[in-house]
Amino acid sequence: MKRKRQECFPDMEKEVYLYVLLQRDEQLEVLNCDIQEKALEVVNRDHGEDPGFAACNRWVLDFRKRFCLVYQRITKIGRKMSFTADDIINHENFFLLIEEHIYAHQTPKNRILNMDQTMIRLVSPGKKTVSSKGVNGVSVKHPPGEKEGFTINLTIGADGRNLPAKIVFKTAAKSGKLSDNFVAKLEAPTNVIIKSAWSVWWNEDHDRKYIEKMFPMNQEFTVLVRDSHSVHKCPQIWGMLDDRNTKQIIIPGGMTGKWQPLDVSVNKCFKDYFRASYRSWRKNNIGFTKSRNLRKPEKKIS
């Protein structure tokens, strides 16, 4: 009979379990790395440094099994996506346009571009959290008030080059623009364009100004692949691109996750990095109001 493996620090495990329950009572997200960090903190506090405990991934799995803790998807309302006959026709037309304007035309890689906009929430929780087994509702607290964020527009070429990115922040100023003092304090790379508006959503004005700046009138034939955002399909935008010798190919809905390079290889990595940065900030700056809601982040620039 296989002998059951004994816990190295049972008192530590009880304290870590209580920590997980308290975090979940406050509807805060808990990941394996949080459990590992808390375990090391308790062991180092009670037994000194280098006690021979590494809080490895295997230990976390055993710990969760002992205390009936599981990874659960944070509950939210989802949406289904099904393809109609018209969708299938649009998919076929998309591949015909790719064949005609890229392969048959022998368009060089440096003239094939993909542009996409993605919304980034400043409060960015993950999709899963550690929780007790059998719990039906798994919620995570957010700071009160309007969810703040910004939109980033990225453009990449098939040859690997990056065009300048554009970030749009929201401002309540009457002018609709961020103050020069605010922009001067931002540590932004030289290839990033910082703009602001009353709404952070990408609109026709943002699209038009970016095309005017990045797509010269007398350029070589260029193919621009984008998703089916309503702004991309505006007649004025189509006309601007035609005037700049640029053929726009729209990726049908439901296909961007497979056929849009930015969705496949860039946006997720960027959001994962941003989410990790937010979690690191939250651990050291979390605070509660008297009603036990999360405090909103400070709007200071250090």
Protein Blocks (a to p, Z undefined) as FASTA:
>chain_A
ZZddddfblmlmmmmmmmmmmmmmnopacdfklmmmmmmmmmmmmnoghehpaoiaklmm
mmmmmnopacdddddddddddddfklmmmmmmmmmmmmmmmmmnopafklcccddddddd
fblcdfbdcddehiabdcddddedjdddddddddddfkopacddddddddfbfnlpacfk
lmmmpccdfkbccdddfbfbdcfklmmmmmmmmmcfklccddddddfbfklmgmklmmmm
mmnopacddddehilmmmmmklmmmmmmmmmmmmmmmmmmmmmmgccdfkopacdddfbd
ZZ
